[in-house]
């Protein structure tokens, strides 16, 4: 019997060359996927690290803006007297004070030039009392002296006592720190200077000193504490509303200049504008709060601070002593100038030191400010 057989089938498959090419393509895709995943992971870690590094600075900035917005002078109208001592008018008065400006004018330069940029001191109903006075706890309307300034100092003053008394003490860490002055209500000293009569003139009118906050800064026990480390600059600019500033500036297109405080200085005890007697009621700070405070804070990260190897004499490491004295130069003093010298601006100085930094800035309306051009009635 004849058998008719079909030829054997050939089974489809990959050649060795095809397998090698497929494997190479797969490996290439895996390498690309790994590189993209690794880069994304590094970016996330870097971003998370930056957020963590400046978290303390961000919280401190929110603290400043919150507290400053509650500043008060509690002004009132009372008799004003002529040269013969007879009442002739009503004038605005206050026993409380508000002051801001350069630290060298308000607090001095500090040891080794440790106090640079600006400071601000004010009164606010924040209700802080000593722990030893439980009978006053819960009275949120009690007045306090409050303030902020930047200082290069050692952590030795803020360590627990047992660390400083240990046989082997850790090395001191010098850092720029944002200091917060918080004077409890029981220690409020302002009324001791601004009440009563001095030379026939009410002390609320005659007292123009700075002891009301200087005593608190240098007093014992210390009323200041660090709020955040690695804050290298605080710039405080008292401002009027945009409409009032434009009225004073006229056709000028200069945005930085503050007509209320051209040299950043503001003192509610004086009928002056940056140390100059002013007859312009539009910029008269006497017993008035500035309507707006433009606050700028510059922070660096801990890695950069450690690399700077700061000491007690490193006060002007970022060349701040000749900056932020004129509001018309605010941007020039702060923002990087690509063609300028290493100390042309604060950002130039920071970049020249290979420092990682962050700039925080905002305008803070002061709730109790009721700006008026009338000084007397």
Residue frames as qw, qx, qy, qz and C-alpha x, y, z in Angstrom:
[[0.000, 0.893, 0.450, 0.000, 0.00, 0.00, 0.00],
 [0.427, 0.438, -0.004, 0.791, 1.32, 3.28, -1.01],
 [0.357, -0.712, -0.407, 0.447, 1.69, 5.93, 1.81],
 [0.285, 0.707, 0.143, 0.632, 1.42, 9.52, 0.85],
 [0.529, -0.561, -0.336, 0.541, 3.22, 11.64, 3.50],
 [0.139, 0.965, 0.090, 0.205, 3.26, 15.40, 3.69],
 [0.537, 0.423, -0.368, 0.630, 6.62, 17.12, 4.16],
 [0.495, -0.472, -0.526, 0.506, 7.47, 17.97, 7.76],
 [0.022, -0.946, -0.220, -0.236, 6.38, 21.44, 8.94],
 [0.472, 0.253, -0.312, 0.785, 8.88, 24.08, 9.92],
 [0.365, -0.755, -0.487, 0.244, 8.08, 25.71, 13.33],
 [0.180, 0.854, 0.009, 0.488, 8.29, 29.53, 13.33],
 [0.697, -0.547, -0.187, 0.424, 10.97, 31.03, 15.70],
 [0.006, 0.981, -0.165, -0.099, 13.50, 33.84, 16.27],
 [0.774, 0.418, -0.274, 0.388, 16.92, 33.77, 14.89],
 [0.664, -0.355, -0.267, 0.601, 19.87, 34.41, 17.15],
 [0.252, 0.204, 0.091, 0.942, 20.34, 37.85, 15.62],
 [0.342, -0.600, -0.368, -0.623, 16.72, 38.80, 16.33],
 [0.699, -0.578, -0.395, 0.145, 17.01, 37.68, 19.95],
 [0.571, -0.165, -0.136, 0.793, 20.18, 39.68, 20.44],
 [0.042, 0.364, 0.207, 0.907, 18.64, 42.83, 18.91],
 [0.511, -0.639, -0.423, -0.388, 15.49, 42.50, 21.05],
 [0.709, -0.469, -0.341, 0.401, 17.57, 42.00, 24.18],
 [0.414, 0.039, -0.022, 0.909, 19.65, 45.09, 23.36],
 [0.184, -0.510, -0.292, -0.788, 16.53, 47.21, 22.83],
 [0.652, -0.619, -0.423, -0.110, 15.01, 45.94, 26.10],
 [0.658, -0.307, -0.249, 0.641, 18.21, 46.73, 27.99],
 [0.209, 0.246, 0.106, 0.941, 18.30, 50.22, 26.46],
 [0.396, -0.609, -0.362, -0.584, 14.71, 50.86, 27.55],
 [0.727, -0.537, -0.384, 0.190, 15.49, 49.64, 31.05],
 [0.535, -0.088, -0.131, 0.830, 18.51, 51.92, 31.26],
 [0.040, -0.409, -0.204, -0.888, 16.45, 54.92, 30.12],
 [0.581, -0.619, -0.413, -0.330, 13.68, 54.04, 32.58],
 [0.715, -0.403, -0.331, 0.465, 16.20, 53.70, 35.42],
 [0.364, 0.102, -0.022, 0.926, 17.82, 57.05, 34.55],
 [0.252, -0.523, -0.285, -0.763, 14.45, 58.84, 34.46],
 [0.698, -0.581, -0.411, -0.074, 13.37, 57.24, 37.76],
 [0.671, -0.243, -0.256, 0.652, 16.68, 58.09, 39.41],
 [0.180, 0.258, 0.067, 0.947, 16.57, 61.71, 38.22],
 [0.441, -0.591, -0.351, -0.578, 12.98, 62.10, 39.39],
 [0.750, -0.499, -0.389, 0.192, 13.88, 60.61, 42.77],
 [0.533, -0.068, -0.158, 0.829, 16.87, 62.95, 43.14],
 [0.052, -0.424, -0.187, -0.885, 14.72, 65.96, 42.24],
 [0.605, -0.615, -0.392, -0.321, 12.12, 64.96, 44.80],
 [0.733, -0.381, -0.318, 0.465, 14.78, 64.51, 47.49],
 [0.362, 0.132, -0.023, 0.922, 16.36, 67.87, 46.61],
 [0.260, -0.528, -0.272, -0.761, 13.02, 69.66, 46.68],
 [0.711, -0.575, -0.399, -0.070, 12.02, 67.97, 49.93],
 [0.665, -0.192, -0.256, 0.675, 15.39, 68.88, 51.43],
 [0.139, 0.300, 0.058, 0.942, 14.98, 72.53, 50.46],
 [0.486, -0.600, -0.344, -0.535, 11.49, 72.62, 51.94],
 [0.767, -0.480, -0.362, 0.223, 12.78, 71.14, 55.19],
 [0.554, 0.020, -0.158, 0.817, 15.78, 73.48, 55.31],
 [0.010, -0.240, -0.036, -0.970, 13.68, 76.64, 55.02],
 [0.428, -0.570, -0.673, -0.197, 10.67, 75.42, 57.01],
 [0.452, -0.523, -0.415, 0.591, 11.91, 77.16, 60.17],
 [0.159, -0.120, 0.131, 0.971, 12.49, 80.40, 58.25],
 [0.239, -0.378, -0.594, -0.669, 9.04, 80.24, 56.71],
 [0.476, -0.615, -0.622, 0.090, 7.45, 79.71, 60.13],
 [0.383, -0.408, -0.219, 0.799, 9.46, 82.63, 61.57],
 [0.025, 0.099, 0.341, 0.934, 8.34, 84.88, 58.73],
 [0.376, -0.535, -0.633, -0.415, 4.70, 84.02, 59.39],
 [0.496, -0.556, -0.500, 0.441, 5.27, 84.78, 63.09],
 [0.247, -0.188, 0.004, 0.951, 6.66, 88.24, 62.30],
 [0.156, -0.256, -0.468, -0.831, 3.84, 89.18, 59.98],
 [0.461, -0.565, -0.670, -0.140, 1.21, 87.94, 62.44],
 [0.471, -0.533, -0.404, 0.576, 2.62, 89.80, 65.46],
 [0.202, -0.098, 0.117, 0.967, 3.45, 93.06, 63.67],
 [0.183, -0.426, -0.583, -0.668, -0.07, 93.31, 62.28],
 [0.483, -0.666, -0.568, 0.022, -1.36, 93.53, 65.88],
 [0.383, -0.003, -0.247, 0.890, 0.75, 96.58, 66.85],
 [0.167, -0.838, -0.491, -0.172, -1.16, 99.33, 68.64],
 [0.265, 0.281, -0.249, 0.888, -0.63, 102.85, 70.01],
 [0.255, -0.653, -0.685, 0.198, -4.05, 103.35, 71.65],
 [0.206, 0.181, 0.032, 0.961, -4.06, 107.04, 70.68],
 [0.113, -0.766, -0.606, 0.181, -6.39, 109.66, 72.10],
 [0.197, 0.672, 0.113, 0.705, -6.95, 113.43, 71.89],
 [0.507, -0.624, -0.396, 0.444, -5.96, 115.68, 74.79],
 [0.012, -0.986, -0.053, 0.157, -5.18, 119.32, 75.55],
 [0.694, 0.270, 0.004, 0.668, -2.26, 120.93, 73.81],
 [0.333, -0.814, -0.206, 0.429, -0.66, 123.95, 75.41],
 [0.421, 0.853, -0.021, 0.310, 0.69, 127.19, 73.99],
 [0.531, 0.394, -0.407, 0.630, 3.96, 128.88, 75.03],
 [0.245, -0.510, 0.324, -0.759, 2.32, 130.42, 78.09],
 [0.011, 0.048, -0.946, 0.321, 1.16, 127.04, 79.35],
 [0.538, 0.235, 0.350, -0.730, -2.52, 127.56, 78.57],
 [0.519, 0.241, 0.810, 0.130, -4.57, 124.95, 76.71],
 [0.220, 0.526, -0.212, -0.793, -5.03, 126.13, 73.15],
 [0.602, 0.307, -0.549, -0.492, -5.88, 123.08, 71.07],
 [0.914, -0.150, 0.342, -0.159, -6.41, 119.36, 71.05],
 [0.289, 0.636, -0.690, -0.191, -3.55, 117.15, 69.94],
 [0.935, 0.023, -0.321, -0.148, -3.11, 113.45, 69.27],
 [0.205, -0.661, 0.666, -0.280, -1.25, 111.61, 72.03],
 [0.937, -0.050, -0.333, -0.097, -0.16, 108.15, 73.05],
 [0.516, -0.705, 0.479, -0.083, 1.86, 106.69, 75.91],
 [0.884, 0.008, 0.436, 0.168, 2.84, 103.77, 73.67],
 [0.025, 0.732, -0.474, -0.489, 5.49, 103.72, 70.97],
 [0.895, 0.337, 0.274, 0.102, 6.37, 102.15, 67.61],
 [0.041, -0.834, 0.442, 0.326, 9.87, 102.32, 66.14],
 [0.912, 0.197, 0.290, 0.212, 11.78, 100.73, 63.28],
 [0.248, 0.916, -0.308, -0.062, 15.04, 101.38, 61.52],
 [0.656, 0.455, -0.561, 0.219, 18.64, 100.28, 61.30],
 [0.820, -0.437, -0.333, 0.159, 19.91, 98.27, 64.25],
 [0.565, 0.110, -0.235, 0.783, 23.04, 100.38, 64.63],
 [0.124, -0.440, 0.015, -0.889, 20.76, 103.33, 65.46],
 [0.703, -0.471, -0.200, -0.495, 18.32, 101.41, 67.65],
 [0.914, -0.404, -0.024, 0.017, 20.49, 98.85, 69.46],
 [0.244, -0.762, 0.564, 0.207, 24.07, 99.58, 68.44],
 [0.564, 0.498, -0.604, -0.263, 26.24, 97.42, 66.23],
 [0.959, -0.251, 0.035, -0.129, 26.73, 94.72, 68.85],
 [0.582, -0.568, 0.528, 0.244, 29.89, 92.76, 69.67],
 [0.427, -0.165, 0.721, 0.520, 32.05, 92.44, 66.58],
 [0.322, 0.233, -0.357, -0.845, 29.42, 94.11, 64.41],
 [0.114, 0.132, 0.984, -0.019, 26.96, 91.32, 65.10],
 [0.282, 0.646, 0.606, -0.370, 23.82, 93.42, 64.54],
 [0.078, -0.136, 0.486, 0.860, 23.15, 94.47, 60.96],
 [0.119, -0.429, -0.716, -0.538, 20.13, 95.24, 58.77],
 [0.310, -0.457, -0.065, -0.831, 16.95, 96.44, 60.55],
 [0.145, -0.209, -0.861, 0.441, 14.89, 96.03, 63.70],
 [0.359, -0.468, -0.321, -0.741, 11.32, 96.80, 64.72],
 [0.174, -0.175, -0.785, 0.568, 9.85, 97.26, 68.23],
 [0.369, -0.357, -0.315, -0.798, 6.23, 97.92, 69.13],
 [0.339, -0.036, 0.702, -0.626, 3.43, 97.37, 71.64],
 [0.513, -0.069, -0.653, -0.553, 0.71, 94.79, 71.07],
 [0.663, -0.290, 0.357, -0.591, -2.07, 93.22, 73.16],
 [0.606, 0.269, -0.735, -0.141, -0.63, 89.70, 73.04],
 [0.796, -0.468, -0.014, -0.384, -1.33, 88.74, 76.65],
 [0.744, 0.200, -0.545, 0.330, 2.09, 87.28, 77.52],
 [0.490, -0.768, 0.230, -0.343, 2.71, 86.97, 81.27],
 [0.070, 0.506, -0.832, 0.216, 5.35, 85.25, 83.39],
 [0.622, -0.136, -0.762, -0.119, 4.74, 81.65, 84.35],
 [0.297, -0.136, -0.692, 0.644, 5.00, 82.77, 87.98],
 [0.260, 0.133, 0.208, -0.933, 1.86, 84.91, 87.60],
 [0.034, 0.279, 0.935, 0.214, -0.98, 82.43, 87.11],
 [0.129, 0.625, 0.551, -0.537, -3.53, 85.03, 88.22],
 [0.224, 0.620, -0.194, -0.727, -2.97, 86.87, 84.92],
 [0.182, -0.058, 0.890, 0.413, -3.20, 83.85, 82.63],
 [0.209, 0.552, 0.800, 0.104, -5.98, 83.98, 80.09],
 [0.080, 0.853, 0.197, -0.477, -6.02, 87.78, 79.85],
 [0.682, 0.312, 0.420, 0.511, -5.26, 88.00, 76.14],
 [0.204, 0.908, 0.212, 0.300, -5.68, 91.78, 76.03],
 [0.541, -0.746, 0.081, 0.379, -2.69, 92.58, 78.25],
 [0.411, 0.885, -0.219, -0.016, -0.06, 94.76, 76.58],
 [0.842, -0.265, 0.230, 0.409, 3.45, 93.58, 75.78],
 [0.108, 0.811, -0.422, -0.391, 6.57, 95.06, 74.25],
 [0.888, 0.189, 0.400, 0.129, 7.47, 93.00, 71.20],
 [0.184, 0.850, -0.356, -0.342, 10.22, 93.25, 68.63],
 [0.939, 0.201, 0.210, 0.186, 12.42, 91.54, 66.04],
 [0.104, 0.879, -0.438, -0.161, 16.07, 91.92, 65.07],
 [0.937, 0.255, -0.201, 0.132, 18.86, 89.79, 63.57],
 [0.313, -0.824, 0.465, -0.081, 22.01, 89.03, 65.51],
 [0.721, 0.336, -0.590, 0.137, 25.11, 86.88, 65.05],
 [0.466, -0.612, 0.471, -0.432, 25.50, 85.05, 68.35],
 [0.187, 0.265, -0.941, 0.091, 26.53, 81.79, 69.98],
 [0.689, -0.332, -0.524, -0.375, 24.18, 79.00, 70.99],
 [0.399, 0.035, -0.709, 0.581, 25.92, 78.96, 74.38],
 [0.204, -0.073, 0.322, -0.922, 23.40, 81.46, 75.74],
 [0.706, -0.014, -0.139, -0.694, 20.46, 79.28, 74.72],
 [0.548, 0.104, -0.830, 0.026, 21.67, 75.87, 75.87],
 [0.746, -0.581, -0.282, -0.160, 20.25, 74.10, 78.92],
 [0.285, -0.846, 0.400, -0.209, 22.30, 74.85, 82.04],
 [0.863, -0.306, 0.400, 0.051, 23.46, 71.25, 82.46],
 [0.811, 0.477, 0.102, 0.323, 25.19, 71.36, 79.06],
 [0.206, 0.856, -0.232, 0.413, 27.16, 74.50, 79.87],
 [0.479, -0.694, 0.462, -0.273, 28.18, 73.04, 83.23],
 [0.998, 0.052, 0.022, 0.025, 29.24, 69.67, 81.83],
 [0.616, -0.541, 0.379, 0.429, 32.94, 68.70, 82.17],
 [0.351, -0.023, 0.633, 0.690, 33.19, 68.38, 78.39],
 [0.346, 0.644, 0.281, -0.622, 31.23, 71.09, 76.62],
 [0.646, 0.492, 0.493, 0.312, 30.27, 70.93, 72.94],
 [0.345, -0.028, 0.184, 0.920, 31.85, 73.62, 70.73],
 [0.222, 0.584, 0.299, -0.722, 29.93, 76.85, 70.31],
 [0.396, 0.447, 0.666, 0.447, 27.86, 77.29, 67.17],
 [0.026, 0.463, 0.040, -0.885, 27.81, 80.83, 65.85],
 [0.234, 0.469, 0.754, 0.396, 24.84, 81.52, 63.62],
 [0.177, -0.132, -0.089, -0.971, 22.82, 84.48, 62.42],
 [0.087, -0.409, -0.890, 0.184, 19.59, 84.25, 64.37],
 [0.238, -0.549, -0.307, -0.740, 16.29, 86.08, 64.17],
 [0.192, -0.121, -0.711, 0.666, 15.68, 87.28, 67.72],
 [0.318, -0.629, -0.515, -0.487, 12.21, 87.92, 69.12],
 [0.028, 0.162, -0.516, 0.840, 11.80, 90.32, 72.05],
 [0.505, -0.510, -0.601, -0.351, 8.86, 89.30, 74.23],
 [0.055, 0.227, -0.549, 0.803, 8.46, 91.33, 77.40],
 [0.243, -0.479, -0.840, 0.070, 5.77, 89.99, 79.77],
 [0.162, -0.788, -0.327, -0.496, 3.08, 92.42, 80.84],
 [0.637, -0.715, -0.203, 0.206, 4.35, 92.52, 84.44],
 [0.607, -0.324, 0.149, 0.710, 7.67, 93.92, 83.21],
 [0.337, 0.736, 0.371, 0.456, 6.22, 96.53, 80.85],
 [0.462, -0.403, -0.177, 0.770, 8.26, 99.68, 81.46],
 [0.240, 0.460, 0.389, 0.761, 6.92, 102.11, 78.86],
 [0.277, -0.838, -0.378, -0.280, 4.44, 103.88, 81.13],
 [0.627, -0.586, -0.130, 0.496, 7.26, 104.64, 83.54],
 [0.405, -0.094, 0.260, 0.872, 8.73, 106.90, 80.86],
 [0.007, 0.335, 0.515, 0.789, 5.60, 108.30, 79.21],
 [0.358, -0.748, -0.535, -0.162, 3.28, 109.16, 82.12],
 [0.467, -0.625, -0.246, 0.575, 3.43, 112.16, 84.41],
 [0.207, 0.976, 0.048, 0.045, 4.75, 115.68, 83.86],
 [0.744, -0.146, 0.088, 0.646, 8.32, 116.58, 82.90],
 [0.264, -0.114, 0.118, 0.951, 9.25, 120.29, 82.94],
 [0.347, 0.404, 0.236, -0.813, 5.60, 121.28, 82.78],
 [0.536, 0.312, -0.518, -0.588, 5.05, 119.13, 79.70],
 [0.921, -0.086, 0.235, -0.299, 3.20, 115.78, 79.77],
 [0.422, -0.451, 0.748, 0.243, 5.72, 112.95, 79.47],
 [0.694, 0.408, 0.592, 0.046, 3.64, 111.42, 76.67],
 [0.432, 0.901, 0.037, 0.024, 4.74, 114.46, 74.65],
 [0.076, -0.894, 0.441, 0.017, 8.25, 115.06, 75.97],
 [0.665, -0.356, 0.647, 0.111, 9.62, 111.50, 76.14],
 [0.689, 0.634, -0.243, -0.253, 11.43, 110.62, 72.92],
 [0.234, -0.592, 0.771, 0.001, 13.90, 108.05, 74.24],
 [0.708, 0.225, -0.608, -0.278, 14.52, 104.43, 73.34],
 [0.125, -0.341, 0.825, -0.432, 14.91, 102.99, 76.84],
 [0.758, 0.011, 0.271, -0.593, 11.46, 101.42, 76.70],
 [0.958, 0.242, -0.106, -0.113, 12.78, 98.67, 74.41],
 [0.435, 0.605, -0.592, 0.306, 16.55, 98.88, 75.00],
 [0.391, -0.442, 0.633, -0.501, 16.07, 98.03, 78.68],
 [0.905, 0.037, 0.249, -0.342, 14.08, 94.98, 77.66],
 [0.800, 0.500, -0.329, 0.043, 16.71, 93.77, 75.15],
 [0.389, 0.497, -0.624, 0.461, 19.58, 94.05, 77.63],
 [0.558, -0.521, 0.280, -0.583, 17.61, 93.27, 80.80],
 [0.263, 0.140, -0.937, 0.180, 17.83, 90.31, 83.16],
 [0.656, -0.010, 0.722, 0.222, 16.23, 87.86, 82.87],
 [0.072, -0.164, 0.593, 0.785, 16.63, 87.94, 79.10],
 [0.539, 0.463, 0.410, -0.571, 13.44, 88.80, 77.25],
 [0.524, 0.579, -0.421, -0.462, 14.76, 87.87, 73.79],
 [0.735, -0.106, 0.670, 0.024, 14.86, 84.40, 72.31],
 [0.015, 0.297, -0.707, -0.642, 15.92, 83.01, 68.92],
 [0.729, 0.332, 0.252, -0.543, 12.99, 82.30, 66.62],
 [0.906, 0.409, 0.098, 0.055, 14.99, 80.89, 63.71],
 [0.559, -0.492, 0.411, 0.526, 18.61, 80.27, 62.81],
 [0.462, 0.057, 0.589, 0.661, 20.36, 81.29, 59.60],
 [0.196, 0.899, 0.387, 0.065, 18.36, 84.49, 59.07],
 [0.604, -0.025, 0.049, 0.795, 20.98, 86.87, 57.71],
 [0.041, 0.076, 0.089, 0.992, 18.92, 90.00, 57.08],
 [0.029, 0.679, 0.710, -0.182, 15.66, 91.67, 58.09],
 [0.121, 0.098, 0.206, 0.966, 14.56, 94.75, 56.13],
 [0.011, 0.658, 0.691, -0.298, 11.59, 96.74, 57.44],
 [0.124, 0.152, 0.293, 0.936, 10.10, 99.50, 55.27],
 [0.170, 0.552, 0.584, -0.569, 7.21, 101.60, 56.67],
 [0.096, 0.163, 0.594, 0.782, 4.91, 102.61, 53.83],
 [0.424, 0.275, 0.236, -0.830, 1.75, 104.52, 53.08],
 [0.703, 0.415, 0.561, -0.136, -1.02, 103.18, 50.90],
 [0.531, 0.185, 0.523, 0.640, -0.27, 103.09, 47.17],
 [0.134, 0.840, 0.424, 0.311, -2.70, 105.93, 46.56],
 [0.332, -0.927, -0.003, 0.172, -1.11, 108.20, 49.18],
 [0.613, -0.370, 0.401, 0.572, 2.40, 107.39, 47.98],
 [0.456, 0.434, 0.527, 0.570, 1.48, 108.16, 44.37],
 [0.030, -0.953, -0.280, -0.116, -0.01, 111.49, 45.45],
 [0.444, -0.810, 0.198, 0.330, 3.26, 112.47, 47.14],
 [0.600, -0.174, 0.544, 0.560, 5.52, 111.13, 44.38],
 [0.360, 0.677, -0.076, -0.637, 3.52, 112.76, 41.62],
 [0.759, 0.557, -0.222, -0.253, 4.77, 111.74, 38.18],
 [0.089, -0.596, 0.797, -0.025, 7.74, 109.82, 39.54],
 [0.869, 0.104, -0.395, -0.280, 7.89, 106.17, 38.48],
 [0.182, 0.408, -0.801, 0.398, 10.19, 105.20, 41.36],
 [0.753, -0.342, -0.453, -0.334, 8.50, 102.25, 43.08],
 [0.680, -0.099, -0.585, 0.431, 10.97, 101.48, 45.85],
 [0.115, 0.271, -0.314, 0.903, 11.11, 104.88, 47.55],
 [0.325, -0.624, -0.701, 0.113, 8.94, 105.20, 50.65],
 [0.016, 0.676, 0.027, 0.737, 7.88, 108.83, 51.21],
 [0.673, -0.690, -0.130, -0.232, 6.97, 107.91, 54.80],
 [0.693, -0.612, 0.323, 0.203, 10.47, 106.63, 55.65],
 [0.603, 0.747, -0.278, -0.040, 12.99, 107.44, 52.89],
 [0.201, 0.586, -0.744, 0.252, 15.86, 106.19, 55.10],
 [0.598, -0.152, -0.786, -0.030, 13.80, 103.33, 56.61],
 [0.185, -0.050, -0.648, 0.737, 13.60, 105.10, 60.00],
 [0.405, -0.552, -0.423, -0.594, 10.21, 105.50, 61.68],
 [0.260, -0.115, -0.692, 0.663, 9.55, 106.69, 65.24],
 [0.217, -0.695, -0.603, -0.326, 6.03, 107.42, 66.47],
 [0.440, -0.666, -0.331, 0.504, 7.45, 109.64, 69.24],
 [0.300, -0.339, 0.203, 0.868, 8.79, 112.23, 66.79],
 [0.461, 0.796, 0.249, -0.304, 7.30, 114.82, 64.48],
 [0.063, -0.667, 0.591, 0.449, 10.04, 113.91, 62.05],
 [0.903, 0.404, 0.022, -0.143, 10.61, 112.00, 58.87],
 [0.883, 0.190, -0.129, 0.410, 13.89, 110.05, 59.09],
 [0.586, -0.334, -0.170, 0.718, 15.42, 112.51, 61.53],
 [0.130, 0.157, 0.203, 0.958, 14.26, 115.59, 59.65],
 [0.220, 0.432, 0.526, -0.699, 11.48, 117.79, 61.02],
 [0.099, 0.283, 0.740, 0.603, 8.63, 117.63, 58.55],
 [0.285, 0.251, 0.256, -0.889, 5.82, 120.12, 58.08],
 [0.461, 0.054, -0.636, -0.616, 4.12, 117.83, 55.59],
 [0.642, -0.169, 0.476, -0.576, 1.13, 116.26, 57.38],
 [0.879, 0.261, -0.255, -0.306, 1.08, 113.48, 54.79],
 [0.756, 0.240, -0.545, 0.272, 4.30, 112.00, 56.26],
 [0.217, -0.602, 0.445, -0.626, 4.01, 113.01, 59.91],
 [0.595, -0.048, -0.801, 0.040, 4.55, 109.90, 62.11],
 [0.109, -0.286, 0.548, -0.779, 3.75, 111.57, 65.46],
 [0.456, 0.034, 0.697, -0.552, 1.66, 109.11, 67.50],
 [0.786, 0.367, -0.076, -0.492, 0.67, 107.19, 64.41],
 [0.720, -0.129, 0.663, 0.163, 1.28, 103.66, 63.19],
 [0.113, 0.358, -0.625, -0.685, 2.50, 103.19, 59.62],
 [0.785, 0.193, 0.054, -0.587, -0.40, 101.82, 57.55],
 [0.958, 0.257, -0.128, -0.017, 1.79, 99.17, 55.93],
 [0.411, -0.680, 0.583, 0.171, 5.07, 97.50, 56.78],
 [0.804, 0.480, -0.339, -0.093, 6.99, 95.96, 53.89],
 [0.628, -0.574, 0.524, -0.030, 8.99, 93.16, 55.51],
 [0.749, 0.501, -0.432, -0.037, 11.80, 91.30, 53.75],
 [0.679, -0.548, 0.485, -0.051, 13.70, 88.44, 55.34],
 [0.611, 0.559, -0.553, -0.091, 16.68, 86.58, 53.85],
 [0.815, -0.395, 0.403, -0.135, 17.50, 83.05, 55.05],
 [0.375, 0.542, -0.739, -0.137, 20.34, 80.65, 54.23],
 [0.923, -0.149, -0.309, -0.176, 20.45, 76.88, 54.73],
 [0.714, -0.647, 0.266, 0.016, 22.35, 75.09, 57.49],
 [0.884, 0.127, 0.194, 0.407, 24.81, 73.43, 55.09],
 [0.393, 0.725, 0.009, 0.565, 25.90, 76.84, 53.81],
 [0.383, -0.860, 0.150, -0.302, 26.07, 78.28, 57.34],
 [0.873, -0.395, 0.228, 0.175, 28.29, 75.41, 58.50],
 [0.772, 0.344, 0.149, 0.514, 30.59, 75.86, 55.50],
 [0.116, 0.886, -0.037, 0.447, 31.02, 79.58, 56.30],
 [0.684, -0.134, -0.465, 0.546, 32.63, 78.61, 59.63],
 [0.133, -0.830, -0.106, -0.532, 31.18, 81.66, 61.39],
 [0.525, -0.144, -0.525, 0.654, 32.86, 83.14, 64.46],
 [0.192, -0.752, -0.440, 0.451, 32.13, 86.01, 66.84],
 [0.126, -0.584, 0.195, 0.778, 33.83, 88.43, 64.43],
 [0.263, 0.173, 0.776, 0.546, 32.03, 87.36, 61.24],
 [0.213, 0.575, 0.489, -0.620, 29.33, 90.01, 61.55],
 [0.410, 0.700, -0.072, -0.580, 29.55, 91.63, 58.11],
 [0.505, -0.126, 0.785, 0.337, 30.35, 88.54, 56.08],
 [0.410, 0.558, 0.671, 0.264, 27.69, 89.53, 53.51],
 [0.259, 0.072, 0.145, 0.952, 28.67, 93.22, 53.30],
 [0.125, -0.731, -0.654, -0.148, 25.46, 94.62, 54.78],
 [0.353, -0.533, -0.285, 0.714, 26.95, 97.61, 56.59],
 [0.012, -0.305, 0.223, 0.926, 26.60, 99.89, 53.55],
 [0.177, -0.244, -0.772, -0.560, 23.22, 98.60, 52.35],
 [0.313, -0.624, -0.702, -0.141, 19.55, 99.23, 53.08],
 [0.252, -0.400, -0.311, 0.824, 20.01, 102.81, 54.25],
 [0.248, 0.317, -0.170, -0.899, 18.00, 104.39, 51.39],
 [0.635, 0.314, 0.644, -0.288, 14.64, 103.01, 50.27],
 [0.560, 0.711, -0.158, -0.394, 15.21, 104.23, 46.70],
 [0.273, 0.560, -0.776, -0.099, 18.06, 101.67, 46.50],
 [0.751, -0.185, 0.514, -0.372, 16.08, 98.76, 47.94],
 [0.929, 0.351, 0.083, -0.080, 16.13, 96.66, 44.76],
 [0.479, 0.727, -0.443, 0.212, 19.72, 97.60, 44.01],
 [0.240, -0.583, 0.678, -0.378, 20.82, 96.58, 47.50],
 [0.752, -0.098, 0.562, -0.331, 18.93, 93.28, 47.42],
 [0.882, 0.404, 0.199, -0.136, 18.62, 91.83, 43.92],
 [0.739, -0.169, 0.420, 0.498, 21.51, 90.24, 42.05],
 [0.316, 0.861, -0.191, -0.349, 23.41, 92.40, 39.58],
 [0.953, 0.177, 0.164, 0.183, 25.01, 90.04, 37.02],
 [0.593, 0.606, -0.105, 0.520, 27.63, 92.62, 36.03],
 [0.299, -0.876, 0.171, -0.338, 28.23, 94.06, 39.50],
 [0.160, 0.518, -0.758, 0.363, 30.95, 93.37, 42.04],
 [0.459, -0.152, -0.867, 0.117, 30.66, 90.54, 44.56],
 [0.151, -0.406, -0.627, 0.647, 29.29, 93.00, 47.14],
 [0.096, -0.180, -0.336, -0.919, 27.10, 95.00, 44.76],
 [0.651, -0.339, -0.144, -0.664, 23.98, 93.56, 46.37],
 [0.609, -0.361, 0.609, -0.357, 23.08, 91.09, 49.09],
 [0.942, 0.238, 0.193, -0.137, 22.31, 88.40, 46.53],
 [0.569, 0.696, -0.407, 0.160, 25.67, 89.02, 44.86],
 [0.155, -0.610, 0.682, -0.372, 27.40, 88.51, 48.20],
 [0.805, -0.120, 0.478, -0.330, 25.42, 85.35, 48.92],
 [0.897, 0.440, -0.014, -0.045, 26.18, 83.85, 45.53],
 [0.354, 0.736, -0.528, 0.231, 29.88, 84.73, 45.80],
 [0.340, -0.455, 0.733, -0.375, 29.96, 82.69, 49.03],
 [0.411, 0.031, -0.864, -0.291, 28.20, 79.78, 47.26],
 [0.210, 0.082, 0.714, -0.663, 25.34, 80.06, 49.71],
 [0.158, -0.423, -0.808, -0.379, 21.90, 78.56, 49.18],
 [0.038, 0.165, 0.389, -0.906, 19.35, 81.18, 50.20],
 [0.010, -0.610, -0.752, -0.249, 15.70, 82.15, 50.14],
 [0.001, -0.069, 0.100, -0.993, 14.14, 85.64, 50.13],
 [0.085, -0.614, -0.782, 0.070, 10.77, 86.17, 51.83],
 [0.031, -0.041, -0.042, 0.998, 8.91, 89.46, 51.36],
 [0.092, -0.624, -0.754, -0.184, 5.39, 90.74, 51.94],
 [0.104, -0.400, 0.051, -0.909, 3.38, 93.84, 52.79],
 [0.293, -0.370, -0.820, 0.323, 1.75, 93.69, 56.23],
 [0.227, -0.645, -0.212, -0.698, -1.25, 95.97, 56.87],
 [0.157, -0.009, -0.702, 0.695, -1.32, 97.09, 60.52],
 [0.181, -0.582, -0.774, -0.173, -4.87, 96.66, 61.73],
 [0.282, -0.749, -0.424, 0.423, -4.85, 99.49, 64.29],
 [0.304, -0.122, 0.216, 0.920, -3.33, 102.04, 61.92],
 [0.194, 0.828, 0.524, -0.052, -5.70, 104.94, 61.30],
 [0.484, 0.013, 0.154, 0.861, -3.54, 107.26, 59.26],
 [0.034, 0.914, 0.395, -0.079, -4.52, 110.88, 59.56],
 [0.478, 0.477, 0.011, 0.737, -2.97, 114.07, 58.24],
 [0.297, -0.820, -0.038, -0.488, -4.35, 116.05, 61.16],
 [0.515, 0.120, -0.631, 0.568, -1.94, 116.41, 64.08],
 [0.025, -0.215, -0.534, 0.817, -3.95, 118.90, 66.10],
 [0.045, -0.660, -0.673, -0.331, -7.54, 120.12, 66.27]]
